[in-house]
Amino acid sequence: MIRKLFLATALFITMTAAAQQSEKVVAYIEQYRSIAIKEMQRTGVPAAIKLAQAILESNAGDGDLALRSNNHFGIKCKTGYTGPYVLHDDDRPQERFIKYEHPEASFRDHSDFLKGRDRYAFLFKLDPTDYRAWAYGLKKAGYATNPRYPQLLIGLIERYNLEDYTLIAMGKKEMPQELKAVFAVAPESEEVVPVKKAKQYPQGDFLINQTRVIFARQGTAYETIAAQYKIPLTRLFLYNDLREDQQPQKDALVFLQLKRTEGQKAFHEVAAGESLHDIAQEEGVRLESLLKYNNLTKFASPAIGSKLYLQDMGTAKNAVAQNNP
């Protein structure tokens, strides 16, 4: 299904590795890093490996198949495929390769190819941050015929710091601001993506998860809230998982008591534009508990539509949540 690497492509990568970072490769990474992160969150294929393979196999987007068919991974037509295709010389002259409307579809097909083949199953048991093991594992599984395929992938990952995108996808590294804007927008998909709806909150203090809270409009200083409700300012920051130098940048829920360690429901479905702090506030759960239950760091940007646990599933309290993927 995946075409062999052409000598010209290997030569391009070798020349790139011998020089400084290529502007063309850097631009390609910036264009497709978000889809690599999303694909890792969807299927588990490390974002670093995904980007390195894409750069290598598409000649950073300048390869013949990439230009003519948005096919960045040399994906051939399967038996029974009746969609659009292009002809390209590979193992045999004029073989059929899938023609995609958008490059992103090629990235998704590549993930599904790796995830859906038994011979690659062992890769998904590896540490996703061990890009060396993944690179050699792909060669062992017969992905590519080039004997230097693992070294080429590893060279790209290390030269262009592609491991950063694996760590971002796992929530172990903070996402750059320009990427946050991309992830705040629903992806192109036929699936229905949950969007956070504006809620109406009562005036004055009320309860969320049996904890007192108010809804403060943008521009209301925390000092004003602390004075009004006779709460030490340092405690108000503590109750709301905030640094003491922060000020409200938007309308926000502000808790007047320490939040609960568990939510009233089992999980929260992530909507577009929600941060982990937003979710902790909406559900009245301490941020540290939310991170703990979902094995996340404070820098994580959970995928839209994913479900975050609000309770400790180790206690087997909620069968519905336990069965939730």
C-alpha positions as CSV (number, residue, x, y, z in Angstrom):
1,M,0.0,0.0,0.0
2,I,2.8,2.4,0.8
3,R,5.2,3.1,-2.1
4,K,9.0,2.6,-1.9
5,L,11.2,5.5,-1.1
6,F,12.8,7.0,-4.2
7,L,16.5,7.6,-4.4
8,A,15.9,11.3,-5.1
9,T,13.9,11.6,-1.8
10,A,16.6,9.9,0.2
11,L,19.2,12.1,-1.4
12,F,17.2,15.2,-0.6
13,I,17.0,14.2,3.1
14,T,20.7,13.4,3.2
15,M,21.6,16.7,1.8
16,T,19.2,18.4,4.2
17,A,20.8,16.6,7.2
18,A,24.2,17.7,6.1
19,A,23.2,21.4,6.1
20,Q,21.3,23.6,8.5
21,Q,17.6,23.5,8.8
22,S,15.8,23.8,5.5
23,E,13.4,26.6,5.2
24,K,11.2,24.4,3.1
25,V,11.1,21.7,5.7
26,V,10.4,24.2,8.5
27,A,7.5,25.6,6.5
28,Y,6.1,22.1,5.9
29,I,6.3,21.3,9.6
30,E,4.5,24.4,10.5
31,Q,1.7,23.7,8.0
32,Y,1.1,20.1,9.1
33,R,2.1,19.8,12.8
34,S,-1.4,20.4,14.0
35,I,-2.8,17.4,12.0
36,A,0.1,15.3,13.3
37,I,-0.8,16.2,16.9
38,K,-4.5,15.5,16.2
39,E,-3.7,12.1,14.6
40,M,-1.5,11.1,17.6
41,Q,-4.4,11.9,19.9
42,R,-6.8,10.0,17.7
43,T,-4.7,6.9,16.9
44,G,-1.5,6.9,19.0
45,V,0.9,7.3,16.1
46,P,3.6,9.6,17.6
47,A,3.5,13.1,16.0
48,A,7.3,13.1,15.6
49,I,7.2,9.9,13.6
50,K,4.2,11.1,11.5
51,L,5.9,14.3,10.6
52,A,9.3,12.7,9.8
53,Q,7.6,10.1,7.6
54,A,5.6,12.8,5.8
55,I,8.7,15.0,5.2
56,L,10.6,12.0,3.9
57,E,8.0,10.5,1.7
58,S,6.6,13.7,0.2
59,N,9.9,15.5,-0.2
60,A,8.4,18.1,2.2
61,G,5.4,18.5,0.0
62,D,7.3,18.9,-3.2
63,G,7.1,15.3,-4.3
64,D,5.3,14.4,-7.5
65,L,2.5,12.5,-5.7
66,A,2.0,15.2,-3.1
67,L,1.8,17.9,-5.8
68,R,-0.5,16.0,-8.1
69,S,-2.8,14.2,-5.6
70,N,-2.2,15.5,-2.1
71,N,-0.9,12.1,-1.3
72,H,1.9,12.6,1.2
73,F,2.6,9.0,2.1
74,G,2.5,7.2,-1.3
75,I,-0.7,5.4,-0.5
76,K,-1.7,3.0,-3.3
77,C,-5.3,2.1,-4.2
78,K,-6.6,-0.9,-2.4
79,T,-8.5,-3.7,-4.1
80,G,-12.0,-2.5,-4.7
81,Y,-11.1,1.2,-4.5
82,T,-13.2,3.2,-7.0
83,G,-12.4,6.8,-6.0
84,P,-10.1,9.2,-7.8
85,Y,-6.5,8.3,-8.5
86,V,-3.3,9.2,-10.3
87,L,-0.8,7.0,-12.2
88,H,2.8,6.9,-11.0
89,D,5.7,4.7,-11.7
90,D,6.8,2.7,-8.6
91,D,7.4,-1.1,-8.3
92,R,5.7,-1.3,-11.7
93,P,5.1,1.4,-14.3
94,Q,1.9,3.5,-14.0
95,E,0.6,2.1,-10.7
96,R,-2.6,3.7,-9.2
97,F,-2.2,6.0,-6.2
98,I,-5.1,7.5,-4.3
99,K,-5.9,11.1,-5.1
100,Y,-7.0,13.1,-2.1
101,E,-9.0,16.3,-2.0
102,H,-7.0,17.6,1.0
103,P,-3.5,16.5,2.3
104,E,-5.1,16.0,5.8
105,A,-7.0,13.0,4.4
106,S,-3.7,11.4,3.4
107,F,-2.4,11.9,7.0
108,R,-5.5,10.2,8.4
109,D,-5.3,7.3,5.9
110,H,-1.7,6.7,6.9
111,S,-2.6,6.6,10.6
112,D,-5.4,4.1,9.9
113,F,-3.0,2.0,7.8
114,L,-0.6,1.6,10.7
115,K,-3.3,1.2,13.3
116,G,-5.2,-1.4,11.3
117,R,-2.4,-3.8,10.3
118,D,-1.4,-6.6,12.7
119,R,2.2,-6.4,11.7
120,Y,2.4,-2.9,13.2
121,A,0.5,-3.7,16.4
122,F,3.7,-4.1,18.5
123,L,4.6,-0.5,17.7
124,F,1.6,0.8,19.7
125,K,3.0,-1.0,22.8
126,L,6.2,1.0,22.7
127,D,6.7,4.3,24.6
128,P,5.4,6.9,22.2
129,T,8.3,9.2,23.1
130,D,10.8,6.5,22.1
131,Y,11.1,7.6,18.5
132,R,14.2,5.5,17.9
133,A,12.3,2.3,18.8
134,W,9.4,3.4,16.5
135,A,11.8,4.2,13.6
136,Y,13.5,0.8,13.8
137,G,10.2,-0.9,14.5
138,L,8.8,0.4,11.2
139,K,11.7,-1.0,9.3
140,K,11.4,-4.3,11.1
141,A,7.7,-4.5,10.2
142,G,8.6,-4.1,6.5
143,Y,7.3,-0.6,6.1
144,A,10.1,0.6,3.9
145,T,12.8,-1.1,1.7
146,N,15.5,1.5,2.2
147,P,18.0,0.0,4.7
148,R,18.7,3.5,6.1
149,Y,15.0,4.3,6.7
150,P,15.3,4.4,10.5
151,Q,18.3,6.6,10.5
152,L,16.7,9.0,8.1
153,L,13.6,9.4,10.3
154,I,15.7,9.8,13.5
155,G,17.9,12.4,11.7
156,L,14.8,14.5,10.8
157,I,13.3,14.2,14.3
158,E,16.4,15.4,16.0
159,R,17.3,18.1,13.5
160,Y,13.9,19.7,13.5
161,N,13.0,19.0,17.1
162,L,9.9,17.0,16.1
163,E,9.7,15.2,19.4
164,D,8.3,18.5,20.8
165,Y,5.0,17.7,18.9
166,T,4.8,14.2,20.5
167,L,5.2,15.8,23.9
168,I,2.6,18.5,23.1
169,A,0.1,15.8,21.9
170,M,0.6,14.0,25.2
171,G,0.2,17.1,27.3
172,K,3.8,17.0,28.5
173,K,4.8,20.2,26.9
174,E,3.0,23.5,26.5
175,M,1.4,24.1,23.2
176,P,2.6,27.3,21.3
177,Q,0.1,30.1,21.2
178,E,-0.3,29.9,17.4
179,L,-1.3,26.2,17.7
180,K,-3.8,26.9,20.5
181,A,-5.7,29.0,18.0
182,V,-5.9,26.1,15.6
183,F,-7.1,23.7,18.2
184,A,-9.8,26.1,19.4
185,V,-11.5,25.6,15.9
186,A,-13.4,22.5,15.1
187,P,-11.5,20.2,12.6
188,E,-12.9,19.6,9.1
189,S,-15.0,16.5,9.7
190,E,-18.4,15.0,9.2
191,E,-18.6,14.3,12.9
192,V,-20.6,16.6,15.2
193,V,-18.1,18.5,17.3
194,P,-19.4,19.7,20.7
195,V,-19.3,23.5,21.0
196,K,-19.4,25.2,24.4
197,K,-22.7,27.1,24.7
198,A,-23.0,30.3,26.7
199,K,-24.6,29.5,30.1
200,Q,-26.8,31.7,32.2
201,Y,-25.7,32.0,35.8
202,P,-27.7,33.5,38.7
203,Q,-26.7,36.8,40.3
204,G,-24.9,36.7,43.6
205,D,-23.4,33.5,44.9
206,F,-24.8,30.0,44.1
207,L,-23.6,26.4,44.2
208,I,-21.7,24.3,41.7
209,N,-20.8,20.8,42.9
210,Q,-21.9,21.9,46.4
211,T,-19.4,24.7,46.4
212,R,-20.1,28.5,46.6
213,V,-19.3,30.4,43.5
214,I,-20.1,33.6,41.7
215,F,-20.1,34.6,38.0
216,A,-17.9,37.6,37.6
217,R,-17.9,39.8,34.5
218,Q,-14.7,40.7,32.6
219,G,-12.9,43.5,34.3
220,T,-14.0,42.6,37.9
221,A,-10.8,42.6,40.0
222,Y,-10.2,39.7,42.3
223,E,-9.3,42.2,45.0
224,T,-12.9,43.5,44.7
225,I,-14.4,40.0,45.0
226,A,-12.2,39.1,48.0
227,A,-13.2,42.3,49.8
228,Q,-16.9,41.9,49.1
229,Y,-17.0,38.3,50.4
230,K,-14.5,38.9,53.2
231,I,-12.1,36.3,51.8
232,P,-8.3,36.7,52.0
233,L,-7.0,37.4,48.5
234,T,-4.4,34.6,48.6
235,R,-7.2,32.1,49.5
236,L,-9.3,33.3,46.6
237,F,-6.5,32.6,44.2
238,L,-6.0,29.1,45.8
239,Y,-9.7,28.3,45.5
240,N,-9.6,29.0,41.8
241,D,-6.3,27.4,40.8
242,L,-4.8,30.8,39.9
243,R,-1.4,32.5,40.3
244,E,-1.5,35.5,42.6
245,D,-0.5,37.8,39.8
246,Q,-3.4,36.8,37.5
247,Q,-6.3,39.1,36.7
248,P,-9.6,38.0,35.0
249,Q,-9.3,38.3,31.2
250,K,-12.9,37.2,30.5
251,D,-16.2,36.5,32.1
252,A,-15.4,33.7,34.6
253,L,-16.7,31.6,37.5
254,V,-15.0,32.5,40.7
255,F,-15.2,30.1,43.6
256,L,-15.6,31.4,47.2
257,Q,-14.7,28.0,48.8
258,L,-12.2,25.3,48.1
259,K,-13.5,23.1,45.2
260,R,-14.3,19.4,45.6
261,T,-11.8,16.7,44.6
262,E,-14.4,14.9,42.5
263,G,-17.2,16.1,40.2
264,Q,-20.9,15.3,40.6
265,K,-20.8,13.4,37.2
266,A,-18.3,10.9,35.9
267,F,-16.8,12.8,33.0
268,H,-16.8,16.0,31.0
269,E,-16.9,16.1,27.2
270,V,-14.4,18.7,25.9
271,A,-15.9,21.4,23.7
272,A,-14.2,23.7,21.3
273,G,-12.2,26.5,23.0
274,E,-12.2,24.9,26.5
275,S,-9.0,24.8,28.5
276,L,-8.4,22.4,31.5
277,H,-8.8,25.4,33.8
278,D,-12.2,26.2,32.2
279,I,-13.3,22.6,32.7
280,A,-12.2,22.5,36.4
281,Q,-14.1,25.7,37.0
282,E,-17.3,24.6,35.2
283,E,-17.4,21.3,37.0
284,G,-16.3,22.7,40.4
285,V,-13.4,20.3,40.6
286,R,-9.8,21.1,41.7
287,L,-7.5,21.4,38.8
288,E,-4.9,19.1,40.4
289,S,-7.6,16.4,40.7
290,L,-8.6,16.7,37.1
291,L,-5.0,16.4,36.0
292,K,-4.5,13.4,38.2
293,Y,-7.6,11.4,37.1
294,N,-6.7,11.9,33.4
295,N,-2.9,11.5,33.7
296,L,-2.4,15.0,32.3
297,T,-0.1,18.0,32.9
298,K,-1.3,21.6,33.2
299,F,0.0,22.3,29.7
300,A,-2.2,19.7,28.1
301,S,-4.7,20.7,25.4
302,P,-7.3,17.8,25.3
303,A,-8.8,17.0,21.9
304,I,-12.2,18.3,21.1
305,G,-14.8,15.7,21.9
306,S,-12.6,13.7,24.2
307,K,-14.0,12.8,27.6
308,L,-12.1,13.7,30.8
309,Y,-12.8,11.9,34.1
310,L,-14.1,14.0,37.0
311,Q,-13.9,11.1,39.5
312,D,-11.2,8.7,40.5
313,M,-12.0,5.6,38.4
314,G,-9.7,3.5,40.5
315,T,-12.4,3.4,43.0
316,A,-14.8,1.7,40.5
317,K,-17.6,4.1,41.5
318,N,-19.1,4.6,38.1
319,A,-19.6,1.8,35.7
320,V,-20.7,4.1,32.9
321,A,-17.5,6.1,33.1
322,Q,-15.4,3.1,33.3
323,N,-16.8,1.8,30.1
324,N,-16.2,5.1,28.4
325,P,-13.2,5.0,26.0
